[in-house]
Amino acid sequence: MTARVEIKNLYKTYFRRKWLFGKGESFPVLKDVTLSLPENSVLGLVGESGCGKTTLCKVLLGIEKPTSGTVLADGKNTAEISKTVWKSLRRVMQVVYQDPYSSLDPRMNVRQVLSEPLDIHGLKKDRAERETFLKGLLASVGMSETFLDRYPHEFSGGQRQRICIARALALEPKILVADEPVSALDVSVQAQILNLLKKIKRERKISMLFVTHDFAVARFLCDEIAVMYKGRIVERAPAEEIFTRPLHPYTRALLAAVPRVDGTGFALAAGTPGAEPGRENWACPFAPRCAAATEDCRARCFELKEVSPRHWCACGAISAE
C-alpha cells in the first residue's frame, strides 16, 4: 500500500540563545521519529502532553523545519520544495486544529470562511457553481445551508469544529492532519465529531494523522496507533492489538490509566508513576519510571523494531515472539 506520508529519522531541536555571554541551550523535541501513513488509513499518535505530538504535526505541515531527517508528503520532500510547490501541496494536505474557537476569524461569516481556500487556489470561480459547492460542503459535515451567512459567535463548539472540518475539506485533500480535534469539546459532542471523521474517511478515502492523548478515542477511529514518549515512537501496532497485547511498559502504563466500567484492564506496574532515583541519566528515556528496566537500559536506547507482524516496539525488556 502506497504511503501518503513517509517520515524517516526525523529530529527536531529548538535552540535558545543567551544574552551577551554564555552558550545557548538546546531542547531536543523529536528524536529519530520514523512513521508512515498509508492511503485510506487513520494513524493515531498517542502520548501525554509535551511529548512532541504537535511539533511533529508542525514539521509535517511545514510550519517548523526539521533539524534533520526526511518528511515526504504525497511524494514531496517538505524541507526542499519551493513556496509554489508548497501551495500546490496545501491542496493535498489540510489540518483541523484543537481549538475551534480560535480557528475561525470572528469577522468572517461561514460563506467567507469556506470560500477563502477556494479564492487562494483559484477554484470554483463561477458564482452559481461555488454556491452549490458550499451548500454541499456544509451538508457533508451535517450542517444546514442556512448557516452560510452566520458568524462564528453564533455557533456552539461542536458546530464550529464542523465548520473547521468543512473548511479543511474544501480543497478535497488526500491527507488530513487532525491535532486533538475533539479534546476541547464535551463528551457527547466528541462522539458526534468522531463519527463524522469516520464517515469522511470512509466516503472520501482520506489518509488521516489523528493526534490525541485519549486511548479510547484512538481505538474508536484509528486503524493503527503509534505511542510517543519524550519525542520518540516507543510502540506502533494495529489499534486493537495495542489494546489487547501492549508490549512497551509506557503503553501499559497509559492503558492502566484508562478507566474501565467493568473494572478490567492492565495493572499499573510498581514504579511506573514516579521516577527511580539514580536513573536520570540512563540512555532509555523511560528507564526512570520503568519497573522492568535492566542494566542494558543504562547503556543504550533501544531502537524501534518489528517484534511480531505489524507490531513494532522499542524496549529491551520484551523479546520477539
C-alpha contacts under 8 A as a table, 3 or more apart, distances in Angstrom:
res1	aa1	res2	aa2	distance
1	M	38	P	6.30
1	M	39	E	6.81
2	T	38	P	5.77
2	T	39	E	6.04
3	A	6	E	6.29
3	A	36	S	6.11
3	A	37	L	5.35
3	A	38	P	4.01
3	A	39	E	5.80
3	A	74	D	7.81
4	R	36	S	7.56
4	R	37	L	5.61
4	R	38	P	5.47
4	R	39	E	5.66
4	R	73	A	6.03
4	R	74	D	5.03
4	R	75	G	7.25
4	R	174	K	7.93
4	R	175	I	7.13
4	R	207	S	7.02
5	V	35	L	7.94
5	V	36	S	5.49
5	V	37	L	4.91
5	V	38	P	7.04
5	V	71	V	7.46
5	V	72	L	5.59
5	V	73	A	4.63
5	V	74	D	6.20
5	V	75	G	7.57
6	E	34	T	7.78
6	E	35	L	6.09
6	E	36	S	4.50
6	E	37	L	6.53
6	E	70	T	7.90
6	E	71	V	5.98
6	E	72	L	4.96
6	E	73	A	6.60
7	I	10	L	6.59
7	I	33	V	7.04
7	I	34	T	5.12
7	I	35	L	4.99
7	I	36	S	6.05
7	I	69	G	7.73
7	I	70	T	5.78
7	I	71	V	4.59
7	I	72	L	6.22
8	K	32	D	7.54
8	K	33	V	6.40
8	K	34	T	4.41
8	K	35	L	6.63
8	K	69	G	5.85
8	K	70	T	5.17
8	K	71	V	6.56
9	N	31	K	7.62
9	N	32	D	4.29
9	N	33	V	5.10
9	N	34	T	5.28
9	N	68	S	7.57
9	N	69	G	4.87
9	N	70	T	6.71
10	L	30	L	6.79
10	L	31	K	6.42
10	L	32	D	4.91
10	L	33	V	4.79
10	L	34	T	6.55
10	L	66	P	6.88
10	L	67	T	7.67
10	L	68	S	5.85
10	L	69	G	4.15
10	L	70	T	6.15
10	L	71	V	7.45
11	Y	28	P	7.68
11	Y	29	V	7.55
11	Y	30	L	4.91
11	Y	31	K	4.78
11	Y	32	D	5.47
11	Y	33	V	6.82
11	Y	66	P	6.21
11	Y	67	T	5.48
11	Y	68	S	5.18
11	Y	69	G	6.08
12	K	28	P	6.10
12	K	29	V	5.62
12	K	30	L	4.83
12	K	31	K	6.86
12	K	65	K	7.82
12	K	66	P	5.20
12	K	67	T	4.75
12	K	68	S	6.89
13	T	26	S	6.53
13	T	27	F	5.44
13	T	28	P	4.09
13	T	29	V	5.60
13	T	30	L	6.94
13	T	66	P	7.99
13	T	67	T	6.13
14	Y	26	S	5.71
14	Y	27	F	5.03
14	Y	28	P	6.24
14	Y	29	V	7.28
15	F	24	G	6.85
15	F	25	E	5.72
15	F	26	S	4.44
15	F	27	F	6.20
16	R	24	G	5.51
16	R	25	E	5.19
16	R	26	S	6.33
17	R	23	K	7.19
17	R	24	G	4.30
17	R	25	E	6.51
18	K	21	F	6.84
18	K	22	G	6.27
18	K	23	K	6.48
18	K	24	G	5.24
18	K	25	E	7.74
19	W	22	G	7.55
28	P	31	K	7.02
28	P	231	G	7.87
29	V	51	C	7.49
29	V	52	G	5.83
29	V	55	T	7.60
29	V	230	K	7.11
29	V	231	G	5.29
30	L	33	V	6.60
30	L	52	G	6.22
30	L	55	T	7.73
30	L	56	L	7.32
30	L	230	K	7.58
30	L	231	G	4.15
30	L	232	R	6.40
31	K	231	G	5.34
31	K	232	R	5.43
32	D	69	G	7.85
32	D	232	R	6.64
33	V	231	G	7.55
33	V	232	R	5.93
33	V	233	I	6.18
34	T	233	I	7.62
37	L	41	S	6.95
37	L	42	V	7.53
37	L	43	L	6.42
37	L	207	S	6.94
37	L	208	M	7.60
37	L	209	L	7.29
38	P	41	S	5.69
38	P	207	S	6.74
39	E	205	K	7.61
39	E	206	I	7.10
39	E	207	S	5.34
40	N	201	K	7.01
40	N	202	R	7.93
40	N	205	K	4.81
40	N	206	I	5.06
40	N	207	S	4.62
40	N	208	M	7.74
41	S	201	K	7.79
41	S	205	K	7.96
41	S	206	I	7.06
41	S	207	S	4.88
41	S	208	M	6.29
41	S	222	C	7.71
41	S	223	D	6.30
42	V	201	K	7.99
42	V	207	S	5.86
42	V	208	M	4.62
42	V	209	L	5.94
42	V	210	F	6.75
42	V	221	L	7.21
42	V	222	C	4.85
42	V	223	D	5.31
42	V	224	E	6.65
43	L	208	M	6.27
43	L	209	L	5.06
43	L	210	F	5.99
43	L	222	C	5.65
43	L	223	D	6.11
43	L	224	E	4.99
43	L	225	I	5.71
43	L	226	A	7.25
44	G	209	L	6.10
44	G	210	F	4.72
44	G	211	V	5.80
44	G	212	T	7.15
44	G	218	A	5.86
44	G	222	C	5.57
44	G	223	D	7.63
44	G	224	E	6.10
44	G	225	I	4.50
44	G	226	A	6.02
45	L	53	K	6.91
45	L	209	L	7.22
45	L	210	F	6.10
45	L	211	V	4.76
45	L	212	T	6.24
45	L	225	I	6.01
45	L	226	A	5.00
45	L	227	V	6.03
45	L	228	M	7.00
46	V	53	K	7.66
46	V	211	V	6.28
46	V	212	T	5.32
46	V	213	H	5.18
46	V	214	D	7.13
46	V	215	F	7.05
46	V	218	A	7.69
46	V	225	I	7.03
46	V	226	A	6.17
46	V	227	V	4.89
46	V	228	M	6.07
47	G	51	C	6.31
47	G	53	K	7.35
47	G	212	T	7.20
47	G	213	H	5.28
47	G	227	V	5.81
47	G	228	M	5.09
47	G	229	Y	6.25
48	E	51	C	6.00
48	E	213	H	5.73
48	E	229	Y	7.51
49	S	52	G	7.86
49	S	213	H	7.29
50	G	53	K	7.51
50	G	230	K	7.48
51	C	228	M	6.50
51	C	229	Y	5.44
51	C	230	K	4.51
51	C	231	G	5.35
52	G	55	T	5.15
52	G	56	L	6.22
52	G	228	M	7.67
52	G	229	Y	7.99
52	G	230	K	6.75
52	G	231	G	5.14
53	K	56	L	5.26
53	K	57	C	6.59
53	K	211	V	6.76
53	K	228	M	7.47
53	K	231	G	7.78
54	T	57	C	5.00
54	T	58	K	6.24
54	T	179	D	6.82
54	T	211	V	7.73
55	T	58	K	4.97
55	T	59	V	6.25
55	T	64	E	7.74
56	L	59	V	5.21
56	L	60	L	6.23
57	C	60	L	5.05
57	C	61	L	6.10
57	C	177	V	7.19
57	C	179	D	7.41
58	K	61	L	5.10
58	K	62	G	6.09
58	K	63	I	4.93
58	K	64	E	5.43
59	V	62	G	5.12
59	V	63	I	5.88
59	V	64	E	4.66
59	V	65	K	5.69
59	V	66	P	6.19
60	L	63	I	7.69
60	L	64	E	7.97
60	L	71	V	6.64
60	L	73	A	7.61
60	L	78	T	7.38
61	L	64	E	7.67
61	L	93	M	7.80
62	G	65	K	6.35
62	G	78	T	6.56
62	G	79	A	7.59
65	K	79	A	6.61
66	P	69	G	6.78
66	P	70	T	7.96
66	P	79	A	7.33
70	T	77	N	6.86
70	T	79	A	7.68
71	V	77	N	5.67
71	V	78	T	5.93
71	V	79	A	7.22
72	L	75	G	5.40
72	L	76	K	5.07
72	L	77	N	4.54
72	L	78	T	6.11
73	A	76	K	5.25
73	A	77	N	6.62
73	A	78	T	6.77
73	A	93	M	7.98
74	D	89	L	7.93
74	D	92	V	7.54
76	K	81	I	7.26
77	N	80	E	5.65
77	N	81	I	6.39
78	T	81	I	5.74
78	T	86	W	7.71
81	I	85	V	5.97
81	I	86	W	6.55
82	S	85	V	5.27
82	S	86	W	6.17
83	K	86	W	4.85
83	K	87	K	6.17
84	T	87	K	5.17
84	T	88	S	6.68
85	V	88	S	5.15
85	V	89	L	6.17
86	W	89	L	4.82
86	W	90	R	6.24
87	K	90	R	5.22
87	K	91	R	7.25
88	S	91	R	5.58
88	S	92	V	7.25
89	L	92	V	5.08
89	L	93	M	6.21
90	R	93	M	5.07
90	R	94	Q	6.26
91	R	94	Q	7.08
91	R	171	L	5.38
91	R	172	E	7.02
91	R	173	P	5.59
92	V	171	L	7.60
92	V	172	E	7.35
92	V	173	P	4.27
92	V	174	K	5.12
92	V	175	I	6.04
93	M	173	P	5.47
93	M	174	K	6.23
93	M	175	I	4.61
93	M	176	L	5.81
93	M	177	V	7.43
94	Q	168	A	5.47
94	Q	169	L	7.62
94	Q	173	P	6.39
94	Q	175	I	6.43
94	Q	176	L	5.11
94	Q	177	V	6.21
95	V	168	A	6.18
95	V	176	L	5.61
95	V	177	V	4.57
95	V	178	A	5.77
95	V	179	D	7.58
96	V	164	C	6.39
96	V	165	I	6.19
96	V	168	A	6.65
96	V	176	L	7.48
96	V	177	V	6.26
96	V	178	A	4.79
96	V	179	D	6.30
96	V	181	P	6.41
97	Y	100	P	6.97
97	Y	103	S	6.88
97	Y	178	A	6.27
97	Y	179	D	5.25
97	Y	180	E	6.91
97	Y	181	P	5.80
98	Q	178	A	7.75
98	Q	179	D	5.58
98	Q	180	E	4.97
98	Q	181	P	4.42
98	Q	182	V	6.81
98	Q	183	S	6.80
98	Q	184	A	6.73
99	D	102	S	5.85
99	D	103	S	6.23
99	D	181	P	7.20
99	D	184	A	6.27
100	P	103	S	5.08
100	P	104	L	6.83
100	P	157	G	6.31
100	P	158	G	7.95
100	P	160	R	5.55
100	P	161	Q	5.07
100	P	164	C	6.95
100	P	184	A	7.97
101	Y	104	L	6.33
101	Y	152	P	7.93
101	Y	157	G	6.89
101	Y	160	R	7.01
102	S	105	D	7.40
103	S	164	C	7.28
104	L	108	M	7.90
104	L	113	V	7.54
104	L	152	P	6.79
104	L	160	R	7.88
104	L	164	C	7.45
105	D	108	M	5.61
105	D	113	V	7.75
105	D	152	P	7.56
106	P	109	N	7.57
106	P	151	Y	6.60
106	P	152	P	5.71
106	P	153	H	6.90
107	R	151	Y	7.38
108	M	111	R	7.90
108	M	112	Q	5.66
108	M	113	V	6.11
108	M	151	Y	6.40
108	M	152	P	7.76
109	N	112	Q	5.38
109	N	113	V	6.22
109	N	148	L	6.85
109	N	149	D	5.59
109	N	150	R	5.29
109	N	151	Y	4.34
109	N	152	P	6.81
110	V	113	V	4.95
110	V	114	L	6.13
110	V	147	F	6.90
110	V	148	L	4.83
110	V	149	D	5.99
110	V	150	R	6.03
110	V	151	Y	6.19
110	V	152	P	7.39
110	V	163	I	7.47
111	R	114	L	5.39
111	R	115	S	5.96
111	R	134	L	7.34
111	R	148	L	4.83
111	R	149	D	6.15
112	Q	115	S	4.96
112	Q	116	E	5.97
113	V	116	E	5.56
113	V	117	P	7.99
113	V	167	R	6.94
114	L	117	P	6.71
114	L	118	L	7.52
114	L	134	L	7.06
114	L	166	A	7.21
114	L	167	R	5.07
114	L	170	A	6.75
115	S	118	L	5.16
115	S	119	D	6.13
115	S	134	L	7.82
116	E	119	D	5.11
116	E	120	I	6.27
117	P	120	I	5.09
117	P	121	H	6.32
117	P	167	R	7.60
117	P	170	A	7.06
117	P	171	L	7.02
118	L	121	H	5.34
118	L	122	G	5.77
118	L	123	L	4.87
118	L	124	K	6.67
118	L	170	A	7.18
118	L	171	L	7.00
119	D	122	G	4.99
119	D	123	L	6.35
119	D	125	K	7.91
120	I	123	L	7.96
122	G	125	K	6.75
124	K	127	R	7.53
124	K	129	E	6.28
124	K	130	R	5.15
125	K	129	E	7.55
125	K	130	R	6.70
126	D	129	E	5.28
126	D	130	R	6.06
127	R	130	R	5.17
127	R	131	E	6.15
128	A	131	E	5.14
128	A	132	T	6.29
129	E	132	T	5.28
129	E	133	F	6.16
130	R	133	F	4.92
130	R	134	L	6.07
131	E	134	L	5.21
131	E	135	K	6.26
132	T	135	K	5.25
132	T	136	G	6.25
133	F	136	G	5.12
133	F	137	L	6.06
134	L	137	L	4.90
134	L	138	L	6.28
134	L	145	E	7.96
135	K	138	L	5.31
135	K	139	A	6.24
135	K	144	S	7.68
135	K	145	E	5.10
135	K	148	L	7.91
136	G	139	A	4.95
136	G	140	S	6.14
136	G	145	E	7.99
137	L	140	S	5.16
137	L	141	V	6.89
137	L	166	A	6.07
137	L	169	L	7.72
137	L	170	A	7.06
138	L	141	V	5.44
138	L	142	G	6.46
138	L	143	M	5.12
138	L	144	S	6.38
138	L	145	E	6.35
138	L	163	I	7.46
138	L	166	A	6.39
139	A	142	G	4.98
139	A	143	M	5.16
139	A	144	S	6.10
139	A	145	E	7.06
140	S	143	M	7.47
140	S	166	A	7.70
141	V	162	R	5.91
141	V	163	I	7.66
141	V	165	I	7.43
141	V	166	A	6.37
141	V	196	L	6.79
142	G	162	R	7.78
143	M	147	F	7.38
143	M	159	Q	7.96
143	M	162	R	7.87
144	S	147	F	5.83
145	E	148	L	5.78
146	T	149	D	7.06
147	F	150	R	5.32
150	R	154	E	6.73
151	Y	154	E	5.73
151	Y	155	F	7.60
152	P	155	F	5.63
152	P	160	R	6.71
153	H	156	S	7.86
155	F	158	G	7.99
155	F	159	Q	5.71
155	F	160	R	6.06
156	S	159	Q	5.21
156	S	160	R	6.16
157	G	160	R	5.10
157	G	161	Q	6.26
157	G	185	L	6.52
158	G	161	Q	5.14
158	G	162	R	6.34
158	G	185	L	6.61
158	G	189	V	5.97
158	G	190	Q	7.83
158	G	193	I	7.38
159	Q	162	R	5.03
159	Q	163	I	6.37
160	R	163	I	5.03
160	R	164	C	6.27
161	Q	164	C	4.90
161	Q	165	I	6.17
161	Q	181	P	7.59
161	Q	193	I	7.94
162	R	165	I	5.03
162	R	166	A	6.14
162	R	193	I	7.39
163	I	166	A	4.94
163	I	167	R	6.15
164	C	167	R	5.06
164	C	168	A	6.29
165	I	168	A	5.03
165	I	169	L	6.26
166	A	169	L	5.03
166	A	170	A	6.17
167	R	170	A	5.15
167	R	171	L	7.99
168	A	171	L	6.90
168	A	172	E	7.86
168	A	173	P	7.68
168	A	176	L	7.78
169	L	172	E	5.02
169	L	173	P	6.29
170	A	173	P	7.91
173	P	176	L	6.96
173	P	206	I	7.38
174	K	205	K	7.61
174	K	206	I	5.12
174	K	207	S	6.16
175	I	206	I	5.84
175	I	207	S	4.87
175	I	208	M	5.73
175	I	209	L	7.81
176	L	206	I	6.95
176	L	207	S	6.28
176	L	208	M	4.73
176	L	209	L	6.38
177	V	208	M	5.83
177	V	209	L	4.89
177	V	210	F	6.29
177	V	211	V	7.95
178	A	181	P	5.80
178	A	208	M	7.16
178	A	209	L	6.09
178	A	210	F	4.89
178	A	211	V	6.08
179	D	210	F	6.27
179	D	211	V	4.83
179	D	212	T	7.00
180	E	183	S	5.61
180	E	210	F	7.07
180	E	211	V	5.14
180	E	212	T	4.88
180	E	213	H	7.73
181	P	184	A	7.36
182	V	185	L	5.39
182	V	190	Q	5.32
182	V	193	I	7.06
182	V	194	L	7.73
183	S	190	Q	7.65
183	S	212	T	7.75
185	L	189	V	6.13
185	L	190	Q	5.85
186	D	189	V	5.24
186	D	190	Q	6.01
187	V	190	Q	4.93
187	V	191	A	6.55
188	S	191	A	5.41
188	S	192	Q	6.82
189	V	192	Q	5.11
189	V	193	I	6.37
190	Q	193	I	5.23
190	Q	194	L	6.10
191	A	194	L	5.12
191	A	195	N	6.14
192	Q	195	N	5.21
192	Q	196	L	6.21
193	I	196	L	4.92
193	I	197	L	6.20
194	L	197	L	5.07
194	L	198	K	6.18
194	L	217	V	7.94
194	L	221	L	6.92
195	N	198	K	5.08
195	N	199	K	6.17
196	L	199	K	5.06
196	L	200	I	6.17
197	L	200	I	5.02
197	L	201	K	6.13
197	L	221	L	7.96
198	K	201	K	5.16
198	K	202	R	6.22
198	K	221	L	6.33
199	K	202	R	5.11
199	K	203	E	6.07
200	I	203	E	5.26
200	I	204	R	5.61
200	I	205	K	7.57
200	I	206	I	7.35
201	K	204	R	5.53
201	K	205	K	5.24
201	K	206	I	5.00
201	K	207	S	7.16
201	K	208	M	7.69
202	R	205	K	5.56
202	R	206	I	7.55
210	F	218	A	7.81
210	F	222	C	7.61
212	T	215	F	7.60
212	T	217	V	7.60
212	T	218	A	7.00
214	D	217	V	5.45
214	D	218	A	6.43
215	F	218	A	4.99
215	F	219	R	6.07
215	F	255	L	7.33
215	F	258	V	7.46
216	A	219	R	5.15
216	A	220	F	6.42
216	A	258	V	7.82
217	V	220	F	5.30
217	V	221	L	6.49
218	A	221	L	5.43
218	A	222	C	5.36
218	A	225	I	7.22
218	A	239	A	7.59
219	R	222	C	5.80
219	R	223	D	7.96
219	R	239	A	5.70
219	R	240	E	6.94
222	C	225	I	6.69
222	C	239	A	6.36
223	D	238	P	5.92
223	D	239	A	5.59
224	E	236	R	7.21
224	E	237	A	5.67
224	E	238	P	4.14
224	E	239	A	4.70
225	I	236	R	5.63
225	I	237	A	5.77
225	I	238	P	6.12
225	I	239	A	5.34
225	I	242	I	7.21
226	A	233	I	6.57
226	A	234	V	7.68
226	A	235	E	5.79
226	A	236	R	4.24
226	A	237	A	6.78
227	V	233	I	5.68
227	V	234	V	5.82
227	V	235	E	5.25
227	V	236	R	6.24
227	V	251	T	6.93
228	M	231	G	6.27
228	M	232	R	5.37
228	M	233	I	4.43
228	M	234	V	5.83
228	M	235	E	7.45
229	Y	232	R	5.33
229	Y	233	I	6.43
229	Y	234	V	6.58
229	Y	250	Y	7.87
229	Y	286	F	7.81
230	K	285	P	7.20
233	I	236	R	7.46
233	I	304	L	7.35
233	I	314	A	7.70
234	V	248	H	6.96
234	V	304	L	6.54
234	V	313	C	5.66
234	V	314	A	4.92
234	V	315	C	7.44
235	E	247	L	7.65
235	E	248	H	6.50
235	E	251	T	7.50
235	E	304	L	7.24
235	E	311	H	7.57
235	E	312	W	5.45
235	E	313	C	4.30
235	E	314	A	6.28
236	R	242	I	7.66
236	R	310	R	7.91
236	R	311	H	5.85
236	R	312	W	5.07
236	R	313	C	6.52
237	A	241	E	6.31
237	A	242	I	5.91
237	A	310	R	5.83
237	A	311	H	4.45
237	A	312	W	6.29
238	P	241	E	5.37
238	P	242	I	6.36
238	P	310	R	7.15
238	P	311	H	7.31
239	A	242	I	5.29
239	A	243	F	6.73
240	E	243	F	5.22
240	E	244	T	6.16
241	E	244	T	4.97
241	E	245	R	5.30
241	E	246	P	6.94
242	I	245	R	5.55
242	I	246	P	4.84
242	I	247	L	7.98
243	F	246	P	6.08
243	F	255	L	7.52
246	P	251	T	6.22
246	P	252	R	6.02
247	L	251	T	7.04
247	L	252	R	7.11
247	L	313	C	6.93
247	L	318	I	6.91
248	H	251	T	5.27
248	H	252	R	6.40
248	H	313	C	6.47
248	H	314	A	7.21
248	H	315	C	6.27
248	H	318	I	7.65
249	P	252	R	5.05
249	P	253	A	6.16
249	P	290	C	6.67
249	P	292	A	7.59
250	Y	253	A	4.95
250	Y	254	L	6.25
250	Y	286	F	7.37
250	Y	290	C	7.75
251	T	254	L	5.13
251	T	255	L	6.22
252	R	255	L	5.12
252	R	256	A	6.04
252	R	266	F	6.64
252	R	268	L	7.35
253	A	256	A	5.04
253	A	257	A	6.47
253	A	266	F	7.92
253	A	268	L	5.76
253	A	269	A	7.34
253	A	272	T	6.82
254	L	257	A	5.25
254	L	258	V	6.87
255	L	258	V	5.26
255	L	265	G	7.39
255	L	266	F	6.58
256	A	259	P	7.74
256	A	265	G	6.20
256	A	266	F	4.94
256	A	267	A	5.85
256	A	268	L	5.48
257	A	268	L	7.80
259	P	263	G	7.82
260	R	263	G	5.17
260	R	264	T	6.05
260	R	265	G	6.75
261	V	264	T	7.74
268	L	272	T	6.97
269	A	272	T	5.73
269	A	291	A	6.55
270	A	273	P	7.82
270	A	291	A	6.18
271	G	274	G	6.02
271	G	275	A	7.08
271	G	276	E	7.14
271	G	289	R	5.88
271	G	290	C	6.13
271	G	291	A	5.23
272	T	275	A	7.44
272	T	289	R	4.66
272	T	290	C	5.28
272	T	291	A	6.24
273	P	289	R	6.31
274	G	288	P	7.79
274	G	289	R	5.69
275	A	279	R	7.86
275	A	288	P	4.73
275	A	289	R	4.66
276	E	279	R	6.04
276	E	280	E	7.93
276	E	288	P	4.89
276	E	289	R	6.16
277	P	280	E	7.07
277	P	288	P	7.27
278	G	281	N	7.62
278	G	288	P	7.91
279	R	282	W	5.36
279	R	287	A	6.62
279	R	288	P	5.00
279	R	298	R	7.67
280	E	288	P	6.03
281	N	298	R	7.77
282	W	285	P	6.94
282	W	287	A	6.70
282	W	288	P	7.70
282	W	297	C	6.55
282	W	298	R	4.31
282	W	299	A	6.74
282	W	300	R	7.81
283	A	287	A	7.90
283	A	297	C	6.10
283	A	298	R	5.21
283	A	299	A	5.64
283	A	300	R	4.91
283	A	301	C	5.06
284	C	287	A	5.37
284	C	297	C	5.28
284	C	298	R	6.58
284	C	299	A	7.94
284	C	300	R	6.30
284	C	301	C	4.46
284	C	302	F	7.08
285	P	288	P	7.27
285	P	301	C	7.46
286	F	289	R	5.66
286	F	290	C	6.08
287	A	290	C	4.93
287	A	291	A	7.95
287	A	293	A	5.57
287	A	297	C	6.55
287	A	298	R	7.78
290	C	293	A	5.47
292	A	317	A	6.46
293	A	296	D	7.88
293	A	297	C	6.09
293	A	317	A	7.04
294	T	297	C	5.47
294	T	298	R	7.26
294	T	317	A	7.57
295	E	298	R	5.23
295	E	299	A	7.00
296	D	299	A	5.41
296	D	300	R	6.40
296	D	316	G	7.28
297	C	300	R	5.59
297	C	301	C	6.45
297	C	302	F	7.77
297	C	316	G	7.14
302	F	314	A	5.28
302	F	315	C	5.65
302	F	316	G	6.32
303	E	313	C	7.93
303	E	314	A	5.11
303	E	315	C	7.56
304	L	312	W	6.03
304	L	313	C	5.16
304	L	314	A	4.17
304	L	315	C	7.71
305	K	312	W	5.12
305	K	313	C	5.57
305	K	314	A	6.22
306	E	309	P	6.84
306	E	310	R	6.79
306	E	311	H	5.57
306	E	312	W	4.17
306	E	313	C	6.50
306	E	320	A	7.99
307	V	311	H	6.06
307	V	312	W	5.78
307	V	313	C	6.68
307	V	319	S	6.98
307	V	320	A	4.47
307	V	321	E	6.39
308	S	311	H	5.23
308	S	312	W	7.20
308	S	320	A	6.44
308	S	321	E	6.05
315	C	318	I	6.08
316	G	319	S	7.36
